Amino acid sequence: MPRKLFRKYLPSAASVRENRWVALFGKLLQHPNLWHLNRDSVAGAVAIGLFSGLVPGPLQMLAALLLAIPLRRNLPVALLMTLYTNPFTIVPLYLLAYGYGSLLLGMNQQPPQVQHFAMDWGNLLDSLGRLLDWTLALGKPLFIGLVALGLTLAFVGYWAVQLGWRCYVVLAWRRRKQSRQ
């Protein structure tokens, strides 16, 4: 993959290690794979980020951090990959997860109707409370669906990066071989 492009935008490992907040964690964040861009580390980080992105609430990045460190996968990529969930995508993703969970549980139900839900940016706490009520009303199919959708996205993301990286390397080899002839 175009590592130069990633290196252009990602901080260097040395600059991250010198950060005073990172230094508080000592050797925990010193493993080279947490900062190195190689096929396995990036593919694992994409999988971690895609899985962690479906964690409810503002805990996606914390979940990605807690998975990437012991699994020794690229930390910045894992954190960045959680950003596919945002206020615009979270409701459709949760509805998809609910449908997926219902399918896996053999249920043919529509999502329960909750009072009209519209995000009111002027009264954010009230809107978040109604979103939480709506989410809790979905129950078991949502929980099973979130886990299953997270695992599916992680699996697809991991193998897409592995395949894409391999194709890029093979094409680069072929271009070099042709330029030598």
N, C-alpha and C positions, 0 to 999 in steps of 0.2 A: 504494500500500500504506500501511498505517498507520505512517507515519514517526514520529509522536509516540511510539508504543509502542516502536519501536526506539531512538529517541533517549533514552527514559527509562532504558533498560538499558545502552546502549553508552556508553563514555566519549567525551567531546568530543575533537575533533581537537587542540585546544590543550592539553588536559591530557595527552594521549598524547605530543605532541611535547615537552612539558616534562619527561617522565620521563627520568631520567639514562641508562637503558639504551637508550632510543630515540635519545637525543641522540648516542650513540656512532656511529650510522649516518649522521649528518649529513643531507644532502639526499635520500638514498635513500628515506626514509620521509616526505618532505615533500609529495609529489604529492597534490592535493586529492581525487582519485578514490579514493585508498586509504582515505579516511575519510568520503566523501560518500555519502549514501543516495539514489541515483537508480536508475531501472529498469535501465539497462545495467550499472552497477557492481555492483548487488546480484545480478542474474541471472548475471553472469560469476563473481561470488564463490561463488554457490551451485554452479555447475558445477565450479569449481576445488575447492571443499570436498568435493563428492561424488566427484570423481575421486581426490583425494588421500586420502580416507578409506580407500581400498582398498590404499594403499601398505603393505607389510608392516612389522611391528614398530612401535616408537614413533616413527616418522618421519612420520606423517601431517601433523602441524601444520607441520613443517619443509618438507615438500613443498608444502603450501598456501601458506606464506610465500614460498617461492622461485618459485612460479607467479604469485601475486597481485601481487607488487611489479613485475616487468617488464610484466605485462599490465595493470597499473594498475586493479585491481578492489578492491572493498571488503575490506580486510584483516580486520577483526574478524568479518565474516560468513563469509569463507572459512575462518577458523580454527574458528569455531563449527560450521560444517557438517561438519567432519571427525569430530565427536563421535557420529555415528550408528554408528560402529564402536566396539565396546566388548567386554569379555570375554564378554558374553552373545550378541552378534550376529556376532562375527568368524568362528566356525566355520560357522554356516549360510551366511554370505555367501561364504566360501571354497568351500564345497560347491557353492553356486549357480554360482560362477565356474568351478569345475572342470567342472560339467555344461555350462555355456555354451561353455567352451573345447573340450570333447570334441565338442560339437555342431558347432562351427565347423571342427574338424579332421576331422570325419567318423568319429569313434571312438565305439564303443558299448561302453564299458567302465565297470565300476563302479569307484569309488575304491579304490585298493589298501588292503588291510587292514593296519593297524598295530596293535601291541599295544594292549590296552584303554587308551583315553585318558580320564582323568578329572582335572580340575583339582584339585590338592592345594594348598590355600592355605597350609598349614603348611610345605610344601616347594616354594615358588614357582619357584625356579631349576630344579629337576628337572622340574617340570610344563612350564615354558617350553621346556626342552630337548626333551621328548617332543613338544610342539606343533611345534617347529621340525623335528624328524625326520618327523613326519606331513606337514607342509607340503612338505618337500623330496621326499618319496616321491610326491607328486602330479605333480611335474615340469612338462612342456611344456603339457599341457592347462590346468593351473592358471595358469601365466604368461599364456598367450594369453587365458584366460577373465577374469583380473583386469583386463587392459588393455581387453578388449572390454566387460566389465561396467562398468568405470569410465567409459569413453567413452559407453556407453549411458545410465548414470545422469546423467552430466554433460549430455548432450543433452536428456534428458527434464526434468531440473531447470532447465536454462536456459530452455527454452520454457514450462515450467509457471509460472515466475516472470514471464516476459514476458507470458503470457496472463493470469495472475492480476492482475498490476499494471494491465494494460490494462482488464480488466473492472472493477476497483475504480475506476479513473479515470472510465470511462464511466458507471458507476452514480452516482458522485459528481456528475458533470455533470448527469445526469438529475434527481437529488434537488434540486440547486440550481435547475434550470430549473423544476421543479414548485413549489418554495417561493416563487419569484418570481411565479408566476401567481396 
